[in-house]
């Protein structure tokens, strides 16, 4: 049988003991030997979920509250000539474009990239909730289809890029690389005012959340070789071939 202390409407159940007031919580902690618990509540409003966590520590009930907003992003899976692509967008623009077969070290916005349906219940760690919607993502998919059909060289939709100031500067420099051309990591480092920071540029490229549209595939090594790519060198080569940028060492 469960017992209620200090009230008729229990708010917490711990090992068969229901606790109501701070005084009863102290009593309950001593009886069940629990020294920490968290009360979590979520409120859905205007397309987002606000989650509040109240954590109580020790017998003096020191309370620490944390509130975070779980953002809802529209998403879809696009079947492209280079494999499956995962797209996610906010009301401001495209947030992510990821290769399904990305390298293990590649950054992802998804907790479980292999199973989109399971992410609704597992995405709390990154405060993102995905809502699959082909209609909401149609603009992005249409322009990608045109790109792969060689009917589009520039994308016109908005981007919602999220990163550090340095990462954002690097990604803007990538967007400025013309279709059909390539740049070295050193070129990008100089473009962002960090001429010796080519390694940092490489890390920023690795963290690029919007592949293809933010064309990190157009960045090559200073010796003219392809170097690394989050989607794999085979995909990088295919993208550069699509754009007519393969020549000399790159085509070898």
N, C-alpha and C positions, 0 to 999 in steps of 0.2 A: 504493500500500500504506500502511496505517495503522501507526504505530509506538507502542508502549507504553513509557512511561518509569517507572521506580521502582515496578513492581508488575505483577501479572498481571491485575488486575481494574480496568480504567479506569473513572473516574467522570465524565469530561468529554471531549467531542470538540470540538476547535477547528481548523477548516481541515485536517482529515486527521491532526492530531496529537492523540493521546490522552494525557491527563495524570492522574497518580495522586497523588503526594505534594506537599507544599509546595515542596520543592526542585525537583521536576520541573516544577511550575507556574511557578516563576521562570524556569527554563530555557525552558519553552514560551512564556512571555510575551515573552522576549527574541527568540526565534526567529520568532514570528508577529506581533510588534509589537502585541499586545493589552494594554491597560493597565487594563481593567476587565471583569469578567464576573460574572454572577449565577447561582447554583445555586438552583433552586426545587423544593421538594418539597411534596406535599399528602397529608394523611391524612384519610380519611373515618371519622367515628365519631359515633354517637348523633345522627344527623340533621344534622350540620354538617361542614364541611370545614375543617381547619386547614392553612393554607398558611404555610410558612417560606421566606423568601428570605435567602440568605447572599450578600452582595456583597463581592467582593475588589477592592481598589484597589492599583494600582501594583506595583512589584517587591518591596516589603516586605510585601505581602499583608495590608494592614490590613482587618480583617473587620468588617462591619456587618450584624447579623442583624435581620430584622423578621418578626414572626409576627402573623398576623391570622386570625380565625375567619370563615369564610364561612357566613353564616346561611342556612338553608333556610326559605323562606316558601311556604305553600300559596297558589295563585292560581286565578282563573277569570275568564272574560269573561261579563258579564251584559248581555243585550239589553234595554234599558229604553225607555220612551216618549220619552226625551230622547237616545237613541243608545246606543252601546256603552260599557259601563263596565268598567274593569279593577279587580279586587279582589285584594288580597294580605293574608294574615294570618299572624301568628306563633302560638305556643302561648298567648300572653298576650292576643291580641285582634286586631282589624282594624288593619292598619298603613297601608293605602293604599286609596283609592277614587278613581280617576282617569277623567276623560272621555277617550275615544279621540280626539275631535276638539278637544283643548284648544288654547289659544293657544300660539304658539311660545315665549313667555317663561315659560310655566307650569312649575312644578317637577314632576319626575316621578321615581319610584323606578326606572323602567325605562330601561336603556341604549338600547333600541330599541323604542319604544312601538308601532310599526307591525307588528312581527313577533315575537310572543311566543315562538314556537318557537326562534328564533335566540338568545334571551337566555341560555339555559343555558350557552353557551360564551363569552358576552361580558360577563357580569355581574360578573367579578372586580374591576373597577374600583370597584364600590360594595360589595364583599364580601357580595353577596346572590345566592342561587341560588333560582330559582323552580321549584316543582313543581306542575304543573297538577293540580288535584283538585277536581272538582265536589262530591264527597261531603264533603270537609273544609270547603267554603265554603257548604254548604247553609243553615246558620242565617242567615248574612248575606244570602244571596240571597232567602230566604223573607221576611224582614222588609222588604227593599227592595220586593219584589213587593207586599206589603201596603201599604206607603207609597204606591206609585204607584197603587194601587187605592183610595186614600183610606180604607183600613181601619186605618191605623196613624199615630199622631201622634208617638210617641216610640220610639226604638230601645233595645232592652234588652241587646244584646250588648256585650261588653267592647271597649275601644279600647286599642291599643298606640301611643300618640302619641309621637313623637320629635322634639324640638326644643330650643331654648334655654328658659330659665326664662320669659323674656318671651313667647315664642311660645306656650308651654304655657298661660300665664295668659290670653292672648288667646283661644286655642282653647277653654278652659274657659268663658270669658265668652260665646263664640258658642253653645256647647251650652246655656247657660242661657236663650237667647232662646226664648220660647214659640212653638210652632207657630201660624202664622197672623199673627204679628207681625213687625215690623222694628225695627232700631235703626240709628242713624247711627254713623259712625266715631268721632265725638266721644263718643257714649254708651259705646262700648267702651273708649275711652281713659280715660274717667273711672272705669269699672268696674274697670280694672286699676291704678288709682292713677297714671296718667300723663295728666292732663287736657289737656296740650299735645301729646301724642304721637299725634295721629290719623294722621299720615303713617306712623309706625312701625307702628301698628295695621294700616294698609293693606298694608304689606309683610308683616306676619305673616299676614294673610288670604291674600295671594298665595302664601304658602308652606304653606298648609293642605294636609296630605297626604290628608285624608279628606273629600272633598266630600260634600255633601248631609247626611251624618250629623253632621258638624261644620258647621253651616249658615251658612257665610260668605255664602250667597246671600241671607240675611236682613239683611245690612248694606247700607245705602244711603247716598247723599250727604246732607249736612245740608239741602240744598234740596229733598229729596224725590225726586230722580231716581235711576235705578238705579245709575249709576256703573259701574265695571268688574267683570268676573267672568272667572275663568280658563276656564270652559267657554263663554264668550261671552254677550252680553246676551240673546240669544234664549232660551237655556236658563235663564238667571236669571229671565227673565220667566215662562217656563213653570212653573218650580218655585214661584214666588210665587203664580201663578194657581192651581196645584194646591192650595196651602195656604190659598187665600182671602185672601191678603194684598195683593192688588192693589186700590188705591183712589186716587182723586184723581190726582195727578201720575204715580204709578206706572202707572196704567191708561191714561194718555194715549198 
